[in-house]
Amino acid sequence: MTSKITPMIAGNWKMNGTSASLDELQALAKLLTTGEAPRAIVVLCPPQR
């Protein structure tokens, strides 16, 4: 039996209250959700309000 392990990339997203950070997050989300499926699971952990 062969098992396939999917890599996961996770990180904290420090926004520091700037709208530029939100623009970067939206651009990254667009890259990850268009075209071919990523070869890894991507997890972003934004700060709580």
C-alpha distance matrix in Angstrom:
0.0 3.8 6.6 10.0 13.0 16.2 19.3 22.2 25.8 28.4 32.1 35.4 37.8 41.4 43.7 47.0 48.7 49.0 48.6 47.3 44.2 43.6 44.0 41.4 38.9 39.6 39.2 35.8 34.7 35.8 33.9 30.6 31.2 32.5 30.8 27.1 24.8 24.5 21.5 21.8 23.0 26.6 28.6 32.3 34.3 37.9 40.6 42.0 45.5
3.8 0.0 3.8 6.6 9.8 13.0 15.9 19.1 22.6 25.4 29.0 32.5 34.8 38.3 40.6 44.0 45.7 45.9 45.4 44.0 40.9 40.5 40.8 38.0 35.8 36.5 35.9 32.4 31.5 32.7 30.5 27.4 28.2 29.4 27.7 23.9 21.6 21.1 17.9 18.4 19.9 23.5 25.7 29.4 31.5 35.2 38.0 39.6 43.1
6.6 3.8 0.0 3.8 6.4 9.7 12.7 15.7 19.3 21.9 25.6 29.0 31.3 34.8 37.2 40.5 42.2 42.5 42.1 40.8 37.7 37.2 37.7 35.0 32.5 33.4 33.0 29.5 28.5 29.9 28.0 24.7 25.5 27.1 25.8 22.2 19.4 18.7 15.6 15.4 16.6 20.2 22.1 25.9 27.9 31.5 34.3 35.9 39.4
10.0 6.6 3.8 0.0 3.8 6.4 9.6 12.7 16.2 19.1 22.7 26.2 28.3 31.9 34.1 37.5 39.2 39.3 38.8 37.4 34.3 33.9 34.2 31.5 29.2 30.0 29.4 25.9 25.1 26.4 24.3 21.1 22.1 23.6 22.3 18.7 16.0 15.0 11.8 11.8 13.3 16.9 19.2 22.9 25.2 28.8 31.8 33.5 37.0
13.0 9.8 6.4 3.8 0.0 3.8 6.3 9.3 12.8 15.6 19.2 22.7 25.0 28.5 30.9 34.2 36.0 36.3 36.0 34.6 31.4 31.2 31.7 28.9 26.5 27.7 27.3 23.7 23.0 24.7 22.7 19.4 20.9 22.8 21.9 18.6 15.5 13.8 10.7 9.6 10.7 14.1 16.1 19.8 21.9 25.6 28.4 30.3 33.8
16.2 13.0 9.7 6.4 3.8 0.0 3.8 6.5 10.0 12.9 16.6 20.1 22.0 25.6 27.7 31.2 32.8 32.9 32.5 31.1 28.0 27.6 28.1 25.3 22.9 24.0 23.5 19.9 19.2 21.0 19.0 15.6 17.2 19.2 18.6 15.4 12.2 10.2 7.4 5.9 7.1 10.6 12.9 16.6 19.1 22.6 25.7 27.7 31.1
19.3 15.9 12.7 9.6 6.3 3.8 0.0 3.8 6.7 10.0 13.5 17.1 19.2 22.7 25.0 28.3 30.3 30.3 30.2 28.6 25.4 25.5 26.0 23.0 20.8 22.4 21.8 18.1 17.9 20.0 17.8 14.8 17.0 19.2 18.9 16.1 13.0 10.1 7.5 4.8 6.3 8.7 11.0 14.4 16.9 20.4 23.4 25.7 29.2
22.2 19.1 15.7 12.7 9.3 6.5 3.8 0.0 3.8 6.4 10.1 13.6 15.7 19.2 21.6 24.9 26.8 27.1 27.1 25.7 22.4 22.4 23.3 20.4 17.9 19.8 19.7 15.9 15.6 18.3 16.6 13.4 15.8 18.5 18.9 16.7 13.4 10.4 9.1 5.4 4.5 5.9 7.4 10.8 13.1 16.6 19.6 21.9 25.4
25.8 22.6 19.3 16.2 12.8 10.0 6.7 3.8 0.0 3.8 6.9 10.6 12.5 16.0 18.4 21.6 23.7 23.9 24.1 22.5 19.1 19.6 20.5 17.3 15.2 17.5 17.3 13.5 13.9 16.7 15.0 12.4 15.3 18.0 18.8 17.2 14.3 10.9 10.3 6.8 6.2 5.0 6.2 8.5 11.0 14.3 17.3 20.0 23.4
28.4 25.4 21.9 19.1 15.6 12.9 10.0 6.4 3.8 0.0 3.8 7.2 9.6 13.0 15.6 18.7 20.8 21.4 21.9 20.8 17.2 17.6 19.2 16.3 13.9 16.6 17.0 13.5 13.7 17.1 16.1 13.6 16.3 19.4 20.8 19.6 16.7 13.6 13.7 10.1 8.2 6.0 4.5 5.8 7.5 11.0 13.7 16.4 19.8
32.1 29.0 25.6 22.7 19.2 16.6 13.5 10.1 6.9 3.8 0.0 3.8 6.4 9.5 12.5 15.3 17.7 18.4 19.4 18.2 14.6 15.5 17.4 14.5 12.4 15.7 16.4 13.2 14.0 17.5 16.7 14.9 17.8 20.8 22.6 21.9 19.3 16.2 16.7 13.3 11.6 8.6 6.6 5.4 6.1 8.8 11.1 14.3 17.6
35.4 32.5 29.0 26.2 22.7 20.1 17.1 13.6 10.6 7.2 3.8 0.0 3.8 6.3 9.4 11.9 14.4 15.6 17.0 16.3 12.6 13.7 16.2 13.8 11.7 15.2 16.5 13.9 14.7 18.3 18.2 16.8 19.3 22.4 24.7 24.4 22.0 19.1 20.0 16.7 14.7 11.4 8.7 6.0 4.7 6.1 7.7 11.2 14.2
37.8 34.8 31.3 28.3 25.0 22.0 19.2 15.7 12.5 9.6 6.4 3.8 0.0 3.8 6.1 9.2 11.3 12.1 13.3 12.6 8.8 10.0 12.5 10.4 8.6 12.2 13.6 11.6 12.6 16.1 16.4 15.7 18.1 21.0 23.5 23.9 21.8 19.2 20.7 17.9 15.9 12.2 9.8 6.3 5.7 4.8 6.9 10.6 12.9
41.4 38.3 34.8 31.9 28.5 25.6 22.7 19.2 16.0 13.0 9.5 6.3 3.8 0.0 3.8 5.8 8.6 9.8 12.0 11.6 8.1 10.1 12.9 11.3 10.4 14.0 15.5 14.2 15.5 18.7 19.2 18.9 21.3 24.0 26.6 27.2 25.4 22.8 24.3 21.5 19.6 16.0 13.6 10.0 8.7 6.7 6.7 10.4 12.0
43.7 40.6 37.2 34.1 30.9 27.7 25.0 21.6 18.4 15.6 12.5 9.4 6.1 3.8 0.0 3.8 5.4 6.3 8.3 8.5 5.4 7.2 10.3 9.6 9.1 12.2 14.1 13.7 14.9 17.7 18.8 19.0 20.9 23.4 26.4 27.5 26.0 23.8 25.8 23.3 21.3 17.6 15.3 11.5 10.5 7.4 7.4 10.4 10.9
47.0 44.0 40.5 37.5 34.2 31.2 28.3 24.9 21.6 18.7 15.3 11.9 9.2 5.8 3.8 0.0 3.8 5.7 9.1 9.7 7.7 9.9 12.8 12.6 12.7 15.6 17.3 17.3 18.6 21.3 22.4 22.7 24.7 27.1 30.1 31.2 29.7 27.5 29.4 26.8 24.9 21.2 18.8 15.0 13.5 10.4 9.1 11.5 11.2
48.7 45.7 42.2 39.2 36.0 32.8 30.3 26.8 23.7 20.8 17.7 14.4 11.3 8.6 5.4 3.8 0.0 3.8 6.7 8.8 7.7 8.7 11.7 12.6 12.6 14.8 17.0 17.6 18.5 20.9 22.5 23.1 24.6 26.9 30.1 31.6 30.3 28.4 30.7 28.3 26.2 22.5 20.1 16.3 14.9 11.3 10.1 11.5 10.2
49.0 45.9 42.5 39.3 36.3 32.9 30.3 27.1 23.9 21.4 18.4 15.6 12.1 9.8 6.3 5.7 3.8 0.0 3.8 5.3 5.5 7.0 9.1 10.3 11.3 13.1 14.8 16.0 17.3 19.2 20.7 21.9 23.4 25.3 28.4 30.2 29.3 27.5 30.0 28.0 26.2 22.5 20.7 16.9 16.3 13.0 12.7 14.6 13.5
48.6 45.4 42.1 38.8 36.0 32.5 30.2 27.1 24.1 21.9 19.4 17.0 13.3 12.0 8.3 9.1 6.7 3.8 0.0 3.8 5.3 5.1 6.3 8.7 9.9 10.6 12.5 14.4 15.4 16.7 18.7 20.2 21.2 22.8 26.1 28.2 27.6 26.2 29.1 27.4 25.6 22.0 20.5 17.0 17.0 13.7 14.2 15.8 14.7
47.3 44.0 40.8 37.4 34.6 31.1 28.6 25.7 22.5 20.8 18.2 16.3 12.6 11.6 8.5 9.7 8.8 5.3 3.8 0.0 3.8 5.4 5.0 6.3 8.7 9.9 10.6 12.4 14.3 15.4 16.7 18.6 20.1 21.4 24.3 26.4 26.0 24.4 27.1 25.7 24.4 20.7 19.8 16.4 17.0 14.3 15.4 17.7 17.3
44.2 40.9 37.7 34.3 31.4 28.0 25.4 22.4 19.1 17.2 14.6 12.6 8.8 8.1 5.4 7.7 7.7 5.5 5.3 3.8 0.0 3.8 5.4 5.1 6.2 8.7 9.9 10.6 12.4 14.3 15.5 16.6 18.5 20.3 23.2 24.9 24.0 22.2 24.6 22.8 21.3 17.5 16.3 12.8 13.3 10.6 12.0 14.6 14.9
43.6 40.5 37.2 33.9 31.2 27.6 25.5 22.4 19.6 17.6 15.5 13.7 10.0 10.1 7.2 9.9 8.7 7.0 5.1 5.4 3.8 0.0 3.8 5.4 5.0 6.2 8.6 9.9 10.5 12.4 14.4 15.4 16.5 18.5 21.7 23.6 22.8 21.4 24.3 22.5 20.7 17.1 15.8 12.5 13.1 10.3 12.0 13.9 13.9
44.0 40.8 37.7 34.2 31.7 28.1 26.0 23.3 20.5 19.2 17.4 16.2 12.5 12.9 10.3 12.8 11.7 9.1 6.3 5.0 5.4 3.8 0.0 3.8 5.5 5.1 6.2 8.7 9.9 10.6 12.5 14.4 15.5 16.7 19.8 22.1 21.8 20.7 23.7 22.6 21.2 17.8 17.3 14.4 15.8 13.5 15.6 17.7 17.7
41.4 38.0 35.0 31.5 28.9 25.3 23.0 20.4 17.3 16.3 14.5 13.8 10.4 11.3 9.6 12.6 12.6 10.3 8.7 6.3 5.1 5.4 3.8 0.0 3.8 5.5 5.1 6.2 8.6 9.9 10.7 12.4 14.4 15.7 18.5 20.3 19.9 18.2 20.9 19.7 18.7 15.1 14.9 12.2 14.1 12.5 15.0 17.7 18.5
38.9 35.8 32.5 29.2 26.5 22.9 20.8 17.9 15.2 13.9 12.4 11.7 8.6 10.4 9.1 12.7 12.6 11.3 9.9 8.7 6.2 5.0 5.5 3.8 0.0 3.8 5.5 5.1 6.2 8.6 10.0 10.6 12.3 14.5 17.5 19.0 18.0 16.4 19.3 17.6 16.0 12.5 11.8 9.1 11.0 9.6 12.6 15.1 16.3
39.6 36.5 33.4 30.0 27.7 24.0 22.4 19.8 17.5 16.6 15.7 15.2 12.2 14.0 12.2 15.6 14.8 13.1 10.6 9.9 8.7 6.2 5.1 5.5 3.8 0.0 3.8 5.4 5.1 6.2 8.7 10.0 10.6 12.3 15.7 17.8 17.2 16.4 19.7 18.6 17.1 14.0 13.8 11.7 13.8 12.4 15.4 17.3 18.0
39.2 35.9 33.0 29.4 27.3 23.5 21.8 19.7 17.3 17.0 16.4 16.5 13.6 15.5 14.1 17.3 17.0 14.8 12.5 10.6 9.9 8.6 6.2 5.1 5.5 3.8 0.0 3.8 5.5 5.1 6.4 8.8 10.1 10.9 13.8 16.0 16.0 15.1 18.4 17.8 17.0 14.1 14.8 13.1 15.8 14.9 18.0 20.4 21.4
35.8 32.4 29.5 25.9 23.7 19.9 18.1 15.9 13.5 13.5 13.2 13.9 11.6 14.2 13.7 17.3 17.6 16.0 14.4 12.4 10.6 9.9 8.7 6.2 5.1 5.4 3.8 0.0 3.8 5.4 5.1 6.3 8.7 10.3 12.9 14.3 13.7 12.1 15.1 14.2 13.5 10.4 11.4 10.2 13.3 13.3 16.7 19.3 20.9
34.7 31.5 28.5 25.1 23.0 19.2 17.9 15.6 13.9 13.7 14.0 14.7 12.6 15.5 14.9 18.6 18.5 17.3 15.4 14.3 12.4 10.5 9.9 8.6 6.2 5.1 5.5 3.8 0.0 3.8 5.5 5.1 6.2 8.7 11.9 13.3 12.3 11.5 14.9 13.9 12.4 9.8 10.5 9.8 12.8 12.9 16.5 18.5 20.1
35.8 32.7 29.9 26.4 24.7 21.0 20.0 18.3 16.7 17.1 17.5 18.3 16.1 18.7 17.7 21.3 20.9 19.2 16.7 15.4 14.3 12.4 10.6 9.9 8.6 6.2 5.1 5.4 3.8 0.0 3.8 5.4 5.2 6.1 9.5 11.9 11.9 11.9 15.6 15.6 14.7 12.6 14.0 13.5 16.6 16.5 20.0 21.9 23.2
33.9 30.5 28.0 24.3 22.7 19.0 17.8 16.6 15.0 16.1 16.7 18.2 16.4 19.2 18.8 22.4 22.5 20.7 18.7 16.7 15.5 14.4 12.5 10.7 10.0 8.7 6.4 5.1 5.5 3.8 0.0 3.8 5.6 5.7 7.9 9.7 10.0 9.4 12.9 13.3 13.3 11.4 13.7 13.7 17.2 17.7 21.3 23.7 25.4
30.6 27.4 24.7 21.1 19.4 15.6 14.8 13.4 12.4 13.6 14.9 16.8 15.7 18.9 19.0 22.7 23.1 21.9 20.2 18.6 16.6 15.4 14.4 12.4 10.6 10.0 8.8 6.3 5.1 5.4 3.8 0.0 3.8 5.9 7.9 8.5 7.5 6.6 10.2 10.2 9.7 8.3 10.8 11.6 15.3 16.4 20.2 22.4 24.5
31.2 28.2 25.5 22.1 20.9 17.2 17.0 15.8 15.3 16.3 17.8 19.3 18.1 21.3 20.9 24.7 24.6 23.4 21.2 20.1 18.5 16.5 15.5 14.4 12.3 10.6 10.1 8.7 6.2 5.2 5.6 3.8 0.0 3.8 6.8 8.1 7.4 8.4 12.2 12.4 11.6 10.8 12.8 13.8 17.1 18.0 21.7 23.4 25.2
32.5 29.4 27.1 23.6 22.8 19.2 19.2 18.5 18.0 19.4 20.8 22.4 21.0 24.0 23.4 27.1 26.9 25.3 22.8 21.4 20.3 18.5 16.7 15.7 14.5 12.3 10.9 10.3 8.7 6.1 5.7 5.9 3.8 0.0 3.8 6.6 7.8 9.5 13.2 14.4 14.4 13.8 16.3 17.1 20.6 21.3 25.0 26.8 28.4
30.8 27.7 25.8 22.3 21.9 18.6 18.9 18.9 18.8 20.8 22.6 24.7 23.5 26.6 26.4 30.1 30.1 28.4 26.1 24.3 23.2 21.7 19.8 18.5 17.5 15.7 13.8 12.9 11.9 9.5 7.9 7.9 6.8 3.8 0.0 3.8 6.6 8.8 12.0 14.1 15.0 15.1 18.2 19.5 23.1 24.2 28.0 29.9 31.8
27.1 23.9 22.2 18.7 18.6 15.4 16.1 16.7 17.2 19.6 21.9 24.4 23.9 27.2 27.5 31.2 31.6 30.2 28.2 26.4 24.9 23.6 22.1 20.3 19.0 17.8 16.0 14.3 13.3 11.9 9.7 8.5 8.1 6.6 3.8 0.0 3.8 6.4 8.9 11.6 13.0 13.9 17.3 19.3 23.0 24.6 28.4 30.5 32.7
24.8 21.6 19.4 16.0 15.5 12.2 13.0 13.4 14.3 16.7 19.3 22.0 21.8 25.4 26.0 29.7 30.3 29.3 27.6 26.0 24.0 22.8 21.8 19.9 18.0 17.2 16.0 13.7 12.3 11.9 10.0 7.5 7.4 7.8 6.6 3.8 0.0 3.8 6.5 8.5 9.5 10.9 14.3 16.7 20.3 22.3 26.1 28.0 30.5
24.5 21.1 18.7 15.0 13.8 10.2 10.1 10.4 10.9 13.6 16.2 19.1 19.2 22.8 23.8 27.5 28.4 27.5 26.2 24.4 22.2 21.4 20.7 18.2 16.4 16.4 15.1 12.1 11.5 11.9 9.4 6.6 8.4 9.5 8.8 6.4 3.8 0.0 3.8 5.4 7.0 8.2 11.9 14.4 18.0 20.3 24.0 26.3 29.0
21.5 17.9 15.6 11.8 10.7 7.4 7.5 9.1 10.3 13.7 16.7 20.0 20.7 24.3 25.8 29.4 30.7 30.0 29.1 27.1 24.6 24.3 23.7 20.9 19.3 19.7 18.4 15.1 14.9 15.6 12.9 10.2 12.2 13.2 12.0 8.9 6.5 3.8 0.0 3.8 7.1 9.2 13.0 15.9 19.3 22.0 25.6 28.0 31.0
21.8 18.4 15.4 11.8 9.6 5.9 4.8 5.4 6.8 10.1 13.3 16.7 17.9 21.5 23.3 26.8 28.3 28.0 27.4 25.7 22.8 22.5 22.6 19.7 17.6 18.6 17.8 14.2 13.9 15.6 13.3 10.2 12.4 14.4 14.1 11.6 8.5 5.4 3.8 0.0 3.8 6.2 9.6 12.8 16.0 19.0 22.5 24.8 28.0
23.0 19.9 16.6 13.3 10.7 7.1 6.3 4.5 6.2 8.2 11.6 14.7 15.9 19.6 21.3 24.9 26.2 26.2 25.6 24.4 21.3 20.7 21.2 18.7 16.0 17.1 17.0 13.5 12.4 14.7 13.3 9.7 11.6 14.4 15.0 13.0 9.5 7.0 7.1 3.8 0.0 3.8 6.6 10.1 13.1 16.2 19.6 21.7 24.8
26.6 23.5 20.2 16.9 14.1 10.6 8.7 5.9 5.0 6.0 8.6 11.4 12.2 16.0 17.6 21.2 22.5 22.5 22.0 20.7 17.5 17.1 17.8 15.1 12.5 14.0 14.1 10.4 9.8 12.6 11.4 8.3 10.8 13.8 15.1 13.9 10.9 8.2 9.2 6.2 3.8 0.0 3.8 6.7 10.1 12.9 16.5 18.8 21.8
28.6 25.7 22.1 19.2 16.1 12.9 11.0 7.4 6.2 4.5 6.6 8.7 9.8 13.6 15.3 18.8 20.1 20.7 20.5 19.8 16.3 15.8 17.3 14.9 11.8 13.8 14.8 11.4 10.5 14.0 13.7 10.8 12.8 16.3 18.2 17.3 14.3 11.9 13.0 9.6 6.6 3.8 0.0 3.8 6.5 9.7 13.1 15.2 18.4
32.3 29.4 25.9 22.9 19.8 16.6 14.4 10.8 8.5 5.8 5.4 6.0 6.3 10.0 11.5 15.0 16.3 16.9 17.0 16.4 12.8 12.5 14.4 12.2 9.1 11.7 13.1 10.2 9.8 13.5 13.7 11.6 13.8 17.1 19.5 19.3 16.7 14.4 15.9 12.8 10.1 6.7 3.8 0.0 3.8 6.2 9.8 12.3 15.3
34.3 31.5 27.9 25.2 21.9 19.1 16.9 13.1 11.0 7.5 6.1 4.7 5.7 8.7 10.5 13.5 14.9 16.3 17.0 17.0 13.3 13.1 15.8 14.1 11.0 13.8 15.8 13.3 12.8 16.6 17.2 15.3 17.1 20.6 23.1 23.0 20.3 18.0 19.3 16.0 13.1 10.1 6.5 3.8 0.0 3.8 6.6 9.0 12.4
37.9 35.2 31.5 28.8 25.6 22.6 20.4 16.6 14.3 11.0 8.8 6.1 4.8 6.7 7.4 10.4 11.3 13.0 13.7 14.3 10.6 10.3 13.5 12.5 9.6 12.4 14.9 13.3 12.9 16.5 17.7 16.4 18.0 21.3 24.2 24.6 22.3 20.3 22.0 19.0 16.2 12.9 9.7 6.2 3.8 0.0 3.8 6.6 9.3
40.6 38.0 34.3 31.8 28.4 25.7 23.4 19.6 17.3 13.7 11.1 7.7 6.9 6.7 7.4 9.1 10.1 12.7 14.2 15.4 12.0 12.0 15.6 15.0 12.6 15.4 18.0 16.7 16.5 20.0 21.3 20.2 21.7 25.0 28.0 28.4 26.1 24.0 25.6 22.5 19.6 16.5 13.1 9.8 6.6 3.8 0.0 3.8 6.5
42.0 39.6 35.9 33.5 30.3 27.7 25.7 21.9 20.0 16.4 14.3 11.2 10.6 10.4 10.4 11.5 11.5 14.6 15.8 17.7 14.6 13.9 17.7 17.7 15.1 17.3 20.4 19.3 18.5 21.9 23.7 22.4 23.4 26.8 29.9 30.5 28.0 26.3 28.0 24.8 21.7 18.8 15.2 12.3 9.0 6.6 3.8 0.0 3.7
45.5 43.1 39.4 37.0 33.8 31.1 29.2 25.4 23.4 19.8 17.6 14.2 12.9 12.0 10.9 11.2 10.2 13.5 14.7 17.3 14.9 13.9 17.7 18.5 16.3 18.0 21.4 20.9 20.1 23.2 25.4 24.5 25.2 28.4 31.8 32.7 30.5 29.0 31.0 28.0 24.8 21.8 18.4 15.3 12.4 9.3 6.5 3.7 0.0
